[in-house]
């Protein structure tokens, strides 16, 4: 903390274009080192090498975006009611910010926060997930090699309930951005409230796609499978629910099952594998328990539903991509986040009922509809209580310049990404200047 505090004034005083050049240099180094970073990422987190390479590329794109946006931390000129007076605003950095990130995107998620915080002139204390420290170390090395001054970016490792809480409670920290579980967020909320500091939260989701009778069923099925089982289902915007009108439910489920059956589970370094292991044993045990409970509650297992034993391996946290049919909206599997490769299917009568079911959860991350009707697409967009709505697309995925803020229990309402993503890391200063005396 002392290191970050000592570097704060110098970093904030550096011209924004110069800060941007350093951040952009780190992005270039991530691209140069992408093969090695991706391999380490796969080894420590489990996702496939293809997914890891895509993540490193996306992380570099984020740094590039924020490097440019640092020039656009704009204020506003306001007409004064008094003659000879100028009235305007500007945004200033907070000083030192704490960033706490999860395991599932161990270089992308830090870059979401790090890029915005550095571009706006803040110094950083980052606590990455305990099970994915190597990816954070790669980011720190890239920033250092790009010329970032000592003390501006600091990484601390350790258990979240100890180190994370210590960061929030430290008097040097001016704000904290956290992506992770609801349980951890509750503890951090209390600590942040005691100090009166801003806290940005991005938490869980229970994301759904809706498939109407006029949709391209094969395409919708492919998007459902990609959204549900990509990254082993371990992403906040993963597709965990399919809500389909009864006329095409059987056709859609058949196609989803066919595509799921063709997915190979195994070591992410194997180029023939589409689904890697879960990140640790606790996550695997949780997936097993929620699937077992869903079947007790009356859901029907269509495919999967058990641990996987990849060829040549008797160990690892492997779980088969799983599809459950006959899921009713009141079941736990329809309401609680799984964070594993599990997809539940619920049948509805029409788009109005589908919207009701989509919203019938405490989460509000993302949702998508598959239809050829512009009117029904807009009905869905207007009716959904989520921060990200898509049409004919899978629920995860967004571009760096598009802001995202989860609704309801998913987040605190502060956007990340986009120009809006810079605002959390700044505070507004209003200047009233009299330049003429009567």
C-alpha positions as CSV (number, residue, x, y, z in Angstrom):
1,X,0.0,0.0,0.0
2,X,2.8,2.4,0.9
3,X,4.5,1.7,-2.5
4,X,1.2,2.6,-4.3
5,X,0.6,5.7,-2.2
6,X,4.2,6.9,-2.8
7,X,3.9,6.6,-6.5
8,X,0.4,8.1,-6.7
9,X,1.2,11.8,-7.1
10,X,3.9,11.3,-9.8
11,X,1.7,8.9,-11.9
12,X,-1.3,11.2,-11.7
13,X,0.9,14.1,-12.8
14,X,2.2,12.4,-15.9
15,X,0.4,13.6,-19.0
16,X,-2.4,11.3,-20.1
17,X,-0.8,10.6,-23.5
18,X,2.4,9.4,-21.8
19,X,0.4,7.2,-19.4
20,X,-1.4,5.8,-22.5
21,X,1.8,5.0,-24.3
22,X,3.0,2.9,-21.4
23,X,-0.3,1.0,-21.2
24,X,-0.3,0.6,-25.0
25,X,3.3,-0.8,-24.7
26,X,2.1,-3.4,-22.2
27,X,-0.7,-4.4,-24.7
28,X,2.0,-5.0,-27.4
29,X,4.0,-7.1,-25.1
30,X,1.0,-9.3,-24.2
31,X,0.6,-10.0,-27.9
32,X,4.3,-10.8,-28.4
33,X,4.2,-13.2,-25.4
34,X,0.7,-14.6,-26.1
35,X,1.7,-18.2,-26.8
36,X,3.6,-18.5,-23.4
37,X,0.9,-16.6,-21.5
38,X,-1.9,-18.7,-22.9
39,X,-0.2,-21.9,-22.1
40,X,0.4,-20.9,-18.5
41,X,-3.2,-19.7,-18.3
42,X,-4.5,-23.1,-19.5
43,X,-2.3,-24.9,-17.1
44,X,-3.4,-23.0,-14.0
45,X,-7.1,-22.3,-14.9
46,X,-8.0,-25.3,-17.1
47,X,-9.7,-23.7,-20.1
48,X,-8.7,-24.8,-23.6
49,X,-5.6,-23.3,-25.2
50,X,-7.8,-21.8,-28.0
51,X,-9.9,-20.1,-25.3
52,X,-6.8,-18.9,-23.5
53,X,-5.2,-17.4,-26.6
54,X,-8.5,-15.6,-27.3
55,X,-8.5,-14.2,-23.7
56,X,-4.9,-12.9,-24.0
57,X,-5.8,-11.2,-27.3
58,X,-8.9,-9.6,-25.7
59,X,-6.9,-8.5,-22.7
60,X,-4.4,-6.7,-25.0
61,X,-7.4,-5.1,-26.9
62,X,-8.7,-3.8,-23.6
63,X,-5.4,-2.1,-22.7
64,X,-5.2,-0.5,-26.1
65,X,-8.8,0.8,-25.7
66,X,-8.2,2.3,-22.3
67,X,-4.8,3.7,-23.3
68,X,-6.6,5.9,-25.8
69,X,-9.6,6.7,-23.6
70,X,-7.3,8.3,-21.0
71,X,-7.2,11.3,-23.3
72,X,-10.9,11.6,-23.1
73,X,-11.4,12.0,-19.3
74,X,-13.5,15.0,-20.1
75,X,-15.0,17.8,-18.0
76,X,-17.7,20.3,-18.9
77,X,-17.9,24.0,-19.3
78,X,-21.1,25.5,-17.7
79,X,-22.4,29.0,-18.3
80,X,-22.3,31.0,-15.1
81,X,-25.1,33.2,-14.0
82,X,-22.6,35.8,-12.8
83,X,-20.8,38.1,-15.2
84,X,-17.0,37.7,-15.3
85,X,-17.1,34.2,-14.0
86,X,-16.1,30.8,-15.5
87,X,-17.7,27.6,-14.3
88,X,-16.4,24.2,-15.3
89,X,-15.7,20.7,-14.2
90,X,-13.0,18.1,-14.6
91,X,-12.3,14.5,-13.4
92,X,-9.4,13.7,-11.1
93,X,-8.0,10.3,-10.1
94,X,-8.9,8.8,-6.8
95,X,-5.3,8.0,-5.8
96,X,-4.8,4.3,-4.9
97,X,-7.4,1.8,-5.9
98,X,-7.9,-1.8,-4.9
99,X,-8.8,-4.4,-7.5
100,X,-9.9,-7.9,-6.7
101,X,-10.4,-10.3,-9.6
102,X,-11.6,-13.9,-10.0
103,X,-10.0,-17.1,-11.5
104,X,-12.2,-17.6,-14.5
105,X,-10.6,-14.9,-16.7
106,X,-7.3,-14.4,-14.9
107,X,-5.8,-11.9,-17.4
108,X,-8.9,-10.4,-19.1
109,X,-10.7,-9.4,-15.8
110,X,-7.6,-7.7,-14.4
111,X,-7.2,-5.7,-17.6
112,X,-10.8,-4.5,-17.5
113,X,-10.0,-2.8,-14.2
114,X,-6.3,-2.1,-14.6
115,X,-6.7,-0.4,-18.0
116,X,-9.3,2.0,-16.7
117,X,-7.6,2.7,-13.4
118,X,-4.1,3.4,-15.0
119,X,-5.5,5.5,-17.8
120,X,-7.2,7.8,-15.3
121,X,-4.0,8.3,-13.3
122,X,-4.5,5.9,-10.4
123,X,-2.0,3.6,-8.8
124,X,-3.1,0.0,-8.1
125,X,-3.1,-2.8,-5.6
126,X,-4.3,-5.9,-7.4
127,X,-5.3,-9.2,-5.6
128,X,-5.9,-11.9,-8.2
129,X,-7.5,-15.2,-7.5
130,X,-5.3,-17.5,-5.4
131,X,-5.6,-20.4,-7.9
132,X,-4.5,-18.3,-10.9
133,X,-1.5,-16.2,-9.8
134,X,0.7,-16.8,-12.9
135,X,-1.5,-14.8,-15.3
136,X,-1.4,-11.8,-13.0
137,X,2.3,-12.1,-12.9
138,X,2.5,-12.0,-16.7
139,X,0.5,-8.8,-16.7
140,X,2.7,-7.2,-14.0
141,X,5.8,-8.1,-16.0
142,X,4.4,-6.7,-19.3
143,X,3.5,-3.4,-17.5
144,X,7.0,-3.2,-15.9
145,X,8.8,-4.0,-19.2
146,X,6.7,-1.3,-20.9
147,X,8.1,1.3,-18.6
148,X,5.5,1.6,-15.8
149,X,7.2,3.4,-12.9
150,X,7.9,1.4,-9.7
151,X,5.0,1.4,-7.3
152,X,2.2,2.2,-9.8
153,X,1.1,-1.4,-10.1
154,X,1.4,-3.8,-7.2
155,X,0.2,-7.4,-7.0
156,X,-0.5,-9.2,-3.7
157,X,-1.3,-12.8,-3.4
158,X,-3.3,-14.6,-0.8
159,X,-6.7,-15.8,0.4
160,X,-9.6,-13.4,-0.5
161,X,-11.1,-13.4,3.0
162,X,-7.8,-12.1,4.4
163,X,-6.0,-10.1,1.7
164,X,-9.1,-8.8,0.0
165,X,-10.6,-7.6,3.2
166,X,-7.3,-6.0,4.2
167,X,-7.2,-4.0,1.0
168,X,-10.7,-2.6,1.5
169,X,-9.9,-1.7,5.1
170,X,-6.6,0.0,4.3
171,X,-6.8,3.8,4.7
172,X,-4.7,4.4,1.6
173,X,-7.3,2.8,-0.6
174,X,-9.7,5.2,-2.2
175,X,-12.0,2.7,-4.0
176,X,-12.3,-1.0,-4.7
177,X,-13.5,-2.9,-7.7
178,X,-14.4,-6.5,-7.1
179,X,-15.6,-9.3,-9.4
180,X,-16.5,-12.5,-7.7
181,X,-19.0,-14.3,-5.6
182,X,-22.0,-12.9,-3.7
183,X,-20.7,-14.3,-0.4
184,X,-17.4,-12.5,-0.7
185,X,-19.1,-9.3,-1.9
186,X,-21.3,-9.2,1.3
187,X,-18.2,-9.0,3.5
188,X,-16.6,-6.4,1.3
189,X,-19.7,-4.3,1.2
190,X,-19.7,-4.0,5.0
191,X,-16.0,-3.1,5.1
192,X,-16.4,-0.5,2.3
193,X,-19.5,1.0,4.0
194,X,-17.6,1.4,7.3
195,X,-15.0,3.5,5.5
196,X,-17.4,5.2,3.1
197,X,-15.5,4.4,0.0
198,X,-16.9,3.5,-3.4
199,X,-17.2,-0.2,-4.2
200,X,-17.8,-1.6,-7.8
201,X,-19.3,-5.1,-7.9
202,X,-19.8,-7.6,-10.7
203,X,-21.2,-10.8,-9.3
204,X,-23.1,-13.8,-10.5
205,X,-25.7,-14.4,-13.3
206,X,-28.4,-16.8,-14.3
207,X,-28.4,-16.0,-18.0
208,X,-31.0,-17.2,-20.5
209,X,-31.6,-17.4,-24.2
210,X,-35.2,-17.4,-25.5
211,X,-36.0,-19.3,-28.6
212,X,-39.2,-18.5,-30.5
213,X,-41.0,-20.6,-33.1
214,X,-39.7,-18.4,-36.0
215,X,-36.0,-18.8,-35.0
216,X,-33.3,-20.6,-36.9
217,X,-33.3,-23.6,-34.5
218,X,-30.0,-25.0,-35.5
219,X,-28.3,-21.7,-35.1
220,X,-30.0,-21.1,-31.7
221,X,-28.8,-24.5,-30.6
222,X,-25.2,-23.8,-31.6
223,X,-25.3,-20.5,-29.7
224,X,-26.8,-22.2,-26.6
225,X,-24.1,-24.9,-26.6
226,X,-21.3,-22.3,-27.1
227,X,-22.6,-20.0,-24.5
228,X,-23.2,-22.8,-21.9
229,X,-20.1,-24.9,-22.3
230,X,-17.4,-22.5,-23.5
231,X,-14.9,-21.9,-20.8
232,X,-16.5,-24.9,-19.0
233,X,-19.5,-22.7,-18.1
234,X,-17.3,-20.8,-15.7
235,X,-18.2,-17.2,-16.7
236,X,-20.6,-14.7,-15.3
237,X,-22.5,-14.3,-18.6
238,X,-22.6,-18.0,-19.4
239,X,-25.9,-19.3,-20.8
240,X,-27.4,-21.5,-18.1
241,X,-31.0,-21.4,-19.2
242,X,-32.8,-22.1,-22.4
243,X,-36.4,-20.8,-22.5
244,X,-38.1,-22.2,-25.6
245,X,-41.7,-22.0,-26.9
246,X,-43.3,-25.5,-27.0
247,X,-43.7,-25.7,-30.8
248,X,-40.0,-26.0,-31.3
249,X,-38.9,-27.4,-27.9
250,X,-38.3,-31.0,-29.1
251,X,-36.4,-30.0,-32.2
252,X,-34.2,-27.5,-30.3
253,X,-33.4,-30.1,-27.5
254,X,-32.6,-32.7,-30.1
255,X,-30.1,-30.4,-31.8
256,X,-28.6,-29.2,-28.5
257,X,-28.1,-32.8,-27.4
258,X,-26.5,-33.7,-30.7
259,X,-24.0,-30.9,-30.5
260,X,-23.3,-31.6,-26.9
261,X,-22.6,-35.2,-27.5
262,X,-19.9,-34.2,-30.0
263,X,-17.9,-32.2,-27.4
264,X,-14.7,-33.8,-26.1
265,X,-13.8,-33.2,-22.5
266,X,-10.1,-33.2,-21.4
267,X,-6.8,-31.5,-21.0
268,X,-7.0,-27.9,-22.3
269,X,-3.6,-28.3,-24.0
270,X,-5.0,-31.0,-26.2
271,X,-6.1,-29.3,-29.5
272,X,-9.0,-31.9,-29.9
273,X,-10.6,-30.9,-26.7
274,X,-13.6,-28.4,-26.5
275,X,-14.3,-28.5,-22.8
276,X,-11.5,-28.3,-20.1
277,X,-11.8,-29.2,-16.4
278,X,-13.4,-27.1,-13.8
279,X,-10.9,-24.9,-11.9
280,X,-10.9,-26.8,-8.6
281,X,-12.5,-29.6,-6.7
282,X,-15.0,-27.4,-4.8
283,X,-16.5,-26.1,-8.1
284,X,-16.7,-29.7,-9.4
285,X,-18.5,-30.9,-6.2
286,X,-20.9,-27.9,-6.4
287,X,-21.8,-28.8,-10.0
288,X,-22.4,-32.4,-9.0
289,X,-24.7,-31.4,-6.1
290,X,-26.9,-29.0,-8.1
291,X,-27.4,-31.5,-10.9
292,X,-28.3,-34.2,-8.4
293,X,-30.8,-31.8,-6.7
294,X,-32.3,-30.8,-10.0
295,X,-33.0,-34.4,-10.8
296,X,-34.6,-34.9,-7.4
297,X,-36.7,-31.8,-8.1
298,X,-38.0,-33.4,-11.3
299,X,-35.7,-32.3,-14.1
300,X,-34.9,-34.9,-16.7
301,X,-31.3,-35.7,-17.7
302,X,-30.9,-35.5,-21.4
303,X,-27.2,-35.9,-21.6
304,X,-24.1,-35.7,-19.3
305,X,-24.7,-35.6,-15.6
306,X,-21.5,-37.1,-14.4
307,X,-17.8,-36.7,-14.0
308,X,-15.7,-37.3,-17.1
309,X,-12.6,-39.5,-17.2
310,X,-10.6,-38.3,-20.2
311,X,-8.5,-40.9,-22.0
312,X,-5.2,-41.4,-20.2
313,X,-6.3,-39.5,-17.1
314,X,-7.8,-40.8,-13.9
315,X,-7.6,-37.4,-12.1
316,X,-8.8,-33.9,-12.7
317,X,-11.9,-31.9,-12.2
318,X,-13.7,-33.0,-15.4
319,X,-17.5,-32.9,-15.7
320,X,-19.5,-33.8,-18.8
321,X,-21.4,-31.0,-20.5
322,X,-24.9,-31.5,-19.1
323,X,-28.4,-30.8,-20.5
324,X,-31.5,-31.0,-18.2
325,X,-35.0,-30.8,-19.7
326,X,-38.3,-30.2,-17.9
327,X,-36.8,-27.5,-15.7
328,X,-39.6,-25.4,-14.1
329,X,-38.9,-21.8,-13.0
330,X,-39.3,-22.7,-9.3
331,X,-36.5,-25.2,-9.3
332,X,-33.1,-24.2,-7.7
333,X,-31.4,-25.1,-11.0
334,X,-33.4,-22.4,-12.7
335,X,-32.6,-19.8,-10.1
336,X,-29.1,-20.3,-8.7
337,X,-25.8,-19.9,-10.4
338,X,-24.0,-23.2,-11.2
339,X,-20.7,-21.9,-12.6
340,X,-20.2,-25.2,-14.4
341,X,-21.1,-26.9,-17.8
342,X,-24.8,-27.3,-17.1
343,X,-27.8,-26.1,-19.2
344,X,-31.4,-26.2,-18.2
345,X,-34.3,-26.1,-20.6
346,X,-37.7,-24.6,-19.7
347,X,-40.8,-24.6,-22.0
348,X,-43.1,-21.6,-22.3
349,X,-46.2,-20.6,-24.3
350,X,-45.0,-17.3,-25.9
351,X,-42.7,-14.4,-25.7
352,X,-44.6,-12.7,-22.8
353,X,-44.2,-15.8,-20.6
354,X,-40.6,-16.1,-21.7
355,X,-39.8,-12.5,-20.5
356,X,-41.5,-13.3,-17.2
357,X,-39.3,-16.4,-16.7
358,X,-36.1,-14.6,-17.8
359,X,-36.8,-11.9,-15.1
360,X,-37.8,-14.4,-12.4
361,X,-34.4,-14.4,-10.7
362,X,-32.5,-12.1,-8.5
363,X,-29.7,-11.8,-11.0
364,X,-29.6,-9.4,-14.0
365,X,-26.5,-10.0,-16.1
366,X,-27.4,-10.9,-19.7
367,X,-30.1,-12.5,-21.8
368,X,-30.7,-13.1,-25.5
369,X,-33.6,-13.9,-27.8
370,X,-33.6,-15.8,-31.1
371,X,-36.3,-14.6,-33.5
372,X,-36.8,-13.2,-37.0
373,X,-39.5,-10.8,-35.7
374,X,-38.3,-7.2,-35.1
375,X,-41.4,-6.5,-33.0
376,X,-40.8,-9.4,-30.7
377,X,-37.1,-8.6,-30.5
378,X,-37.9,-5.1,-29.3
379,X,-40.6,-6.5,-26.9
380,X,-37.9,-8.6,-25.4
381,X,-35.3,-5.8,-25.2
382,X,-37.9,-3.5,-23.5
383,X,-39.0,-6.2,-21.0
384,X,-35.7,-7.7,-19.8
385,X,-34.3,-6.7,-16.5
386,X,-30.7,-7.3,-17.4
387,X,-27.7,-5.1,-18.1
388,X,-26.9,-6.8,-21.4
389,X,-29.6,-7.8,-23.9
390,X,-28.7,-9.6,-27.2
391,X,-30.7,-10.6,-30.2
392,X,-29.7,-13.8,-32.1
393,X,-26.4,-14.1,-30.2
394,X,-25.1,-16.1,-27.2
395,X,-25.3,-14.4,-23.8
396,X,-21.5,-14.0,-23.1
397,X,-19.2,-11.7,-25.0
398,X,-18.9,-7.9,-25.4
399,X,-16.5,-5.4,-27.1
400,X,-14.2,-3.1,-25.1
401,X,-16.0,0.1,-26.1
402,X,-19.4,-1.1,-25.0
403,X,-20.2,-0.5,-21.3
404,X,-21.6,-3.3,-19.1
405,X,-23.2,-3.0,-15.7
406,X,-25.1,-5.9,-14.1
407,X,-28.6,-5.3,-12.7
408,X,-30.2,-6.4,-9.5
409,X,-27.9,-8.8,-7.5
410,X,-25.4,-9.1,-10.4
411,X,-23.7,-5.8,-9.7
412,X,-23.6,-2.4,-8.0
413,X,-24.7,-0.5,-11.1
414,X,-21.3,1.0,-11.9
415,X,-20.4,0.3,-15.6
416,X,-17.2,-1.5,-16.6
417,X,-15.8,-1.3,-20.2
418,X,-16.5,1.6,-22.5
419,X,-15.9,5.2,-21.8
420,X,-18.3,4.9,-18.9
421,X,-15.9,2.4,-17.3
422,X,-13.4,5.2,-16.6
423,X,-15.8,7.1,-14.4
424,X,-15.6,4.9,-11.3
425,X,-11.9,5.6,-11.0
426,X,-12.3,9.3,-10.9
427,X,-14.0,12.0,-8.8
428,X,-15.5,15.2,-10.2
429,X,-14.0,18.6,-9.3
430,X,-16.0,21.7,-10.0
431,X,-14.1,25.0,-10.5
432,X,-15.7,28.5,-10.2
433,X,-13.3,31.2,-11.4
434,X,-14.0,34.9,-11.2
435,X,-11.7,36.6,-13.8
436,X,-13.1,40.2,-13.6
437,X,-13.9,42.4,-10.7
438,X,-16.6,45.1,-11.0
